[in-house]
Amino acid sequence: MRVPYVLADAAVVAKRNIIKIKRVPDLLVFTTLSPIMFVLLFSYVFGGAIDQQGGGDAYREFLMAGIFAQTVIFGATITGAGLAEDVKKGIIDRFRSLPMAPSAVLTGRTISDVVNNLIVLVVMSLTGLAVGWRIHSSVGEALAGYGLLLVFAYAISWIMAWVGMLVPSPEVVNNASFIVIFPLTFVANTFVPLETLPEPLQTFAEWNPVSAATQAARELFGNIPPGTPEPTAWPLQHAEIYTLLWSAAFLLVFVPLANAQYRVSTSR
């Protein structure tokens, strides 16, 4: 099937999922209120408890890129849970009966979740501005920071798409994703400087792609605290490149895997 038809079909599926965000109250609440809760909770609880970054507004500026990275990565799990729910409810079987490209189902799903993450980033940014976070770089650099976070989350959403087709149960997808993503986002520079971590965890965190995504966003937003030592690990010295390399690797591996698993799951 020709690419324009695939993209047109994917756009229809993406529109269906975006409309679902608006019409299902639970999804709307998660999309809008949860990011606000994260910003307020981490800003005031961590901001008052951690003195390494000086507390207050200085720590909030350090913190925001980490919260952005963690939230969009967890937001990518919506892809897997949503696909698993569609399989469970028979929606995928209805898609199979339509004259549409099979790859459009997964492509549309992942595109719609980019929109969801974009809404989350807007809400979190407005909340961050309200609690003292500021961007100290140019408009172009700030947009590049947001774009990098969305690209990284989009790549992870294809991992979640593969998981969602492999394990067609929303509960299992959520639990399995949490077990993997939770340590990845916390054993990183998301909430504390790497220098505060024990040596083995520090080495892991330096090469953790979540750390690179956070470091890249922090640099592009101009939120590196004054006096912060230059990173010594290559991934953090070239955070933007390292993040894009991981994103490309995820897409190269999991786009074919997810589509192959889709064909297997829908042939049963």
URCOR-V192035 format. One line per field, one symbol per residue. ss: DSSP state (H for helix, E for strand, - for the rest). psi: psi as a letter, one per 30 degrees, with the letter a starting at -180 (. if undefined). A space follows every 50 residues. Layout:
ss = ???
psi = ???
//
This chain:
ss = --HHHHHHHHHHHHHHHHHHHHH-HHHHHHHHHHHHHHHHHHHHHHHHH- -----HHHHHHHHHHHHHHHHHHHH-HHHHHHHHHHHHH-HHHHHH---- -HHHHHHHHHHHHHHHHHHHHHHHHHHHHH--------HHHHHHHHHHHH HHHHHHHHHHHHHHHH---HHHHHHHHHHHHHHHHH-------HHH--HH HHHHHHH-HHHHHHHHHHHHH------------HHHH-HHHHHHHHHHHH HHHHHHHHHHHHHHHH--
psi = kleeeeeeeeeeeeeeeeeeeefjeeeeeeeeeeeeeeeeeeeeeeeffk fegfabeeeeeeeeeeeeeeefeefffeeeeeeeeeeefgeeeeeeflil keffeeeeeeeefeeeeeeeeeeeeeeeefgfklkgaleeeeeeeeeeee eeeeeefeeeeeeefeiijeeeeeeeeeeeeeeefeiageflkfffllee eeeeeegkfeeeeeeeeeeffhgkkkgkkkkfkeeffheeeeeeeeeeee eeefeeeeeeeeeeeff.
//
